[in-house]
Amino acid sequence: MRWRVGLWAVVALLALPAVALTAARLSGSDDGLVIKAVSFTPAGVLLYAACLLVLVALLLRPGGRGRRAPAVLAVLVAAGLATHVAWVAPWYVGGPAAASGSTPLRVMSANMLGDEGDGTALVAAAADADVDVLAVQEMSEGTLAAMERSGLTELFPHRAGEAAATGVRGTMVFAREPITDVERLPTVMGSWSVEIDGLRIFVVHPAYPLHPEDWRVELAALLEAAEATRPDLMLGDFNATLDHGPMRAFLDAGYRDAAELAGEGWQPTWPADGAGIVGLVPPLVQIDHVLVPDGWTAASTRTVHIPGADHRALVAEVSPG
């Protein structure tokens, strides 16, 4: 009897948060707590799968009485699992390969947490990845100085944007090719529209979801700018996952996430390097993205550890259609 009670307690512990994640994802609510919960939607796959295994154990227990409840619940849990798998599956499917002869573009996005991120390590990582364009959010003047001492200018002769004297509101973009037609985009944290080697590129950093109204307004403003300008590439810390409604709106507008397009699977970028609860929580949320329009392809994406930064940097190799 005790083991049955224990198994039902486990079912409750697994099913309740799983259902909460499903409801949050489907709700489209503006509530700040719901927005945060949606960030963890992929965890629903594990929660539902584990719950289903426990229910199967209840169904297979010795004796033939009292199986109706776990059977009915198992069907409902299986439906929840299928729903979350459908949401996650595109990350593992991938898209078409790049056309023969197309020239790939390697880009990197990194949120440096102001003075906390290791600028020397970032320059080394960018050089190792052989990137053409480097986008940096939460760039401080101190981190910029450290990057310059580490050979930033030799690696990327061209730059645009602003570093913050204090705080985390600086955003900059660095490139091997000249940067022209620089325009500020409407976000408080700093976002930019630039042209590099004939490509229109948005480097973005909208508000945190800790401020839900600002978060929605700034993501909507970036979407409006993208629909008006049709950039060839958008990258940065979007402060949203593809499970968030405002982020899915970019997909509805004809853009694809490079990690999904490359079929690389789930690649969480936050929290990193001890930014979680007393440094024990690994990256769980995929909020840094590279978006490309329909017709482009993505060969690969990967995340890179930058000491001190609370995000893992994101590197992508993409090709125009």
C-alpha positions in Angstrom: 0.0 0.0 0.0 2.8 2.4 0.9 4.6 1.9 -2.4 1.3 2.8 -4.2 0.9 6.0 -2.3 4.6 6.8 -3.0 4.1 6.2 -6.7 1.0 8.4 -6.8 3.0 11.1 -5.0 5.7 10.9 -7.7 3.0 11.2 -10.4 1.7 14.3 -8.8 5.1 15.8 -8.4 5.8 15.2 -12.1 2.4 15.9 -13.6 1.6 19.2 -12.0 4.6 21.2 -13.2 4.3 19.5 -16.6 0.7 20.6 -17.0 1.6 24.0 -15.8 4.2 24.3 -18.5 1.7 23.2 -21.2 -0.9 25.6 -20.0 1.6 28.5 -19.9 2.8 27.7 -23.4 -0.8 27.6 -24.8 -2.1 30.6 -22.9 -0.1 33.4 -24.5 -0.5 35.3 -21.2 1.1 38.6 -20.5 1.7 37.7 -16.9 5.4 37.9 -15.9 5.3 34.6 -14.1 3.8 32.8 -17.1 6.3 34.4 -19.5 9.1 33.0 -17.3 7.5 29.5 -17.1 7.2 29.3 -20.9 11.0 29.6 -21.1 11.2 26.1 -19.6 8.7 24.5 -22.0 11.2 21.8 -23.3 11.4 20.4 -19.7 7.9 19.2 -20.3 9.2 16.3 -22.4 11.2 14.9 -19.5 8.4 15.5 -16.9 5.7 13.9 -19.0 8.0 11.0 -20.0 8.9 10.3 -16.4 5.3 10.6 -15.3 4.2 8.1 -18.0 6.8 5.6 -16.8 5.5 5.8 -13.2 1.9 5.3 -14.4 3.0 2.3 -16.4 4.5 0.9 -13.2 1.2 1.4 -11.5 -0.6 -0.4 -14.3 1.7 -3.3 -14.2 1.6 -3.8 -10.5 0.5 -7.2 -9.1 -3.3 -7.5 -8.7 -6.0 -6.5 -11.1 -8.0 -3.8 -9.1 -7.8 0.0 -9.4 -6.2 0.3 -12.8 -8.8 2.6 -14.4 -7.4 5.8 -12.9 -3.8 5.3 -13.9 -4.9 4.1 -17.4 -7.0 7.2 -18.0 -4.3 9.4 -16.6 -1.6 7.7 -18.7 -3.6 8.5 -21.9 -3.8 12.2 -20.8 -0.1 12.3 -19.9 0.8 10.6 -23.3 -1.1 13.4 -25.0 0.8 16.0 -23.1 4.1 14.3 -24.0 3.2 14.2 -27.7 2.4 17.9 -27.6 5.7 18.8 -26.1 7.6 16.5 -28.4 5.9 18.2 -31.4 7.1 21.5 -30.1 10.7 20.3 -29.6 11.0 18.0 -32.6 11.8 20.8 -35.2 15.1 21.4 -33.4 16.3 17.9 -34.4 14.9 17.7 -37.9 16.9 20.4 -39.7 16.5 22.0 -43.1 18.0 21.7 -46.6 21.8 21.8 -47.1 23.5 24.8 -48.5 23.6 25.1 -52.3 26.8 24.1 -54.0 29.1 27.1 -54.3 27.3 29.3 -51.8 29.7 31.3 -49.5 29.0 30.6 -45.8 28.9 33.4 -43.2 30.1 32.6 -39.7 28.6 34.8 -37.0 28.9 34.9 -33.2 26.7 36.5 -30.6 27.8 37.0 -26.9 26.2 38.6 -23.9 29.1 39.7 -21.7 27.3 40.9 -18.5 29.1 44.2 -18.5 32.5 44.1 -16.9 32.0 40.5 -15.7 32.7 38.7 -19.1 36.3 37.9 -20.1 37.0 40.0 -23.1 40.3 38.2 -23.9 38.5 34.9 -23.9 35.8 36.2 -26.2 38.4 37.5 -28.8 40.1 34.1 -28.6 36.8 32.2 -29.1 35.9 34.4 -32.1 39.3 33.8 -33.7 39.1 30.1 -33.0 35.6 30.0 -34.7 36.9 32.1 -37.6 33.8 34.3 -37.4 33.1 37.1 -39.9 30.7 39.0 -37.7 30.7 39.3 -33.9 27.8 40.8 -32.0 28.2 41.7 -28.4 25.5 42.6 -25.9 26.0 44.1 -22.5 29.3 45.5 -23.7 31.1 47.7 -21.2 34.0 50.0 -21.9 36.2 47.9 -19.6 35.4 44.7 -21.6 36.0 46.6 -24.8 39.4 47.7 -23.6 40.3 44.2 -22.7 39.2 42.9 -26.1 41.3 45.6 -27.8 44.4 44.6 -25.8 43.8 41.1 -27.1 43.9 41.8 -30.8 40.3 42.8 -31.4 41.1 45.4 -34.1 43.4 43.2 -36.0 40.7 40.5 -36.1 37.8 42.8 -36.8 38.9 46.1 -38.3 35.3 47.5 -38.5 32.8 48.2 -35.7 29.6 50.0 -34.9 27.4 50.5 -31.8 28.3 51.7 -28.3 29.9 50.3 -25.2 28.4 51.4 -21.8 30.5 53.4 -19.5 28.7 51.6 -16.6 26.0 49.0 -16.5 24.9 46.6 -19.2 23.2 48.8 -21.9 26.0 48.6 -24.5 25.7 46.7 -27.7 28.3 46.5 -30.5 29.0 44.7 -33.7 32.4 43.9 -35.1 33.2 42.7 -38.7 36.0 41.8 -41.0 34.3 43.8 -43.8 33.3 47.5 -43.7 30.1 48.4 -41.7 27.9 51.0 -43.3 24.4 52.5 -43.0 24.2 52.2 -39.2 20.9 52.9 -37.5 19.7 52.4 -33.9 16.8 50.2 -33.3 14.2 51.0 -30.6 15.3 49.0 -27.6 16.6 50.4 -24.3 19.4 47.9 -24.0 20.8 48.8 -27.4 20.0 47.3 -30.8 21.4 48.2 -34.2 20.7 47.8 -37.9 23.9 47.7 -40.0 25.0 46.8 -43.5 28.0 44.5 -43.9 29.2 43.3 -47.3 25.8 43.9 -48.9 23.9 42.2 -46.1 21.4 44.0 -43.8 22.0 42.7 -40.3 20.1 43.4 -37.0 22.0 43.0 -33.8 19.4 43.0 -31.1 18.9 43.0 -27.3 15.3 43.7 -26.2 14.2 44.2 -22.6 14.3 41.4 -20.0 11.0 39.5 -19.4 11.3 40.7 -15.8 9.5 43.8 -17.3 6.8 42.1 -19.4 5.3 45.2 -20.9 8.7 46.5 -22.1 9.6 43.0 -23.3 6.6 42.7 -25.5 6.8 46.3 -26.8 10.4 46.0 -27.7 10.1 42.6 -29.4 7.1 44.0 -31.3 9.2 47.0 -32.4 12.0 44.8 -33.6 9.5 42.7 -35.5 8.0 45.8 -37.1 11.5 47.0 -38.1 12.2 43.5 -39.6 9.0 43.5 -41.6 9.8 46.9 -42.9 13.5 46.4 -43.7 13.6 42.6 -44.3 17.1 42.1 -42.9 19.2 39.2 -44.1 20.3 38.2 -40.6 19.2 38.9 -37.0 21.3 37.9 -34.1 21.7 38.6 -30.4 20.1 38.0 -27.0 16.4 38.1 -27.8 15.5 37.4 -24.1 12.9 34.9 -25.5 12.7 31.3 -26.6 10.9 30.0 -29.6 8.1 29.0 -27.3 7.2 32.6 -26.6 4.5 34.1 -28.7 6.4 37.3 -29.6 9.4 35.2 -30.8 7.2 32.9 -32.8 5.9 36.0 -34.6 9.4 36.3 -36.2 8.9 32.8 -37.6 5.4 33.7 -38.9 7.1 36.7 -40.6 9.3 34.3 -42.6 12.4 33.8 -40.5 14.0 30.6 -39.2 16.2 30.0 -36.2 19.6 28.8 -37.3 19.9 26.2 -34.6 16.6 24.7 -35.6 17.5 24.9 -39.3 20.8 23.1 -38.7 19.0 20.4 -36.7 21.4 20.9 -33.9 18.8 20.2 -31.2 18.3 22.0 -27.9 21.2 24.4 -27.2 20.4 26.4 -24.0 22.5 29.5 -23.4 21.4 30.9 -20.0 22.2 30.8 -17.1 25.9 30.2 -17.5 29.1 30.4 -15.4 27.5 30.4 -12.0 24.7 32.8 -12.8 22.1 30.2 -11.7 21.3 29.4 -8.1 24.6 29.5 -6.2 26.2 28.3 -9.4 24.5 24.9 -9.4 22.1 25.4 -12.3 23.4 24.7 -15.8 22.1 26.5 -18.9 18.4 25.7 -19.2 17.0 28.4 -21.5 17.6 29.1 -25.2 17.3 32.8 -25.5 20.2 33.7 -27.8 19.4 33.3 -31.4 20.5 33.7 -35.0 17.6 34.2 -37.4 17.7 34.0 -41.1 15.0 34.5 -43.8 13.4 31.8 -45.8 15.8 30.5 -48.5 18.9 30.7 -46.3 20.5 27.5 -44.9 22.4 26.8 -41.7 25.2 24.3 -41.6 25.8 24.3 -37.9 25.4 26.1 -34.6 27.1 25.6 -31.2 27.5 27.4 -27.9 30.8 28.5 -26.4 31.7 29.1 -22.7 33.0 32.6 -22.0 34.3 33.0 -18.4 32.4 35.5 -16.3 29.5 35.9 -18.8 26.1 34.7 -17.7 25.3 33.5 -21.3 27.0 31.0 -23.4 28.0 32.6 -26.7 26.3 31.3 -29.9 28.2 30.6 -33.1 26.4 29.8 -36.4 27.4 29.1 -39.9 24.7 30.2 -42.4 24.5 30.6 -46.1 22.3 32.8 -48.2 19.8 31.2 -50.6 
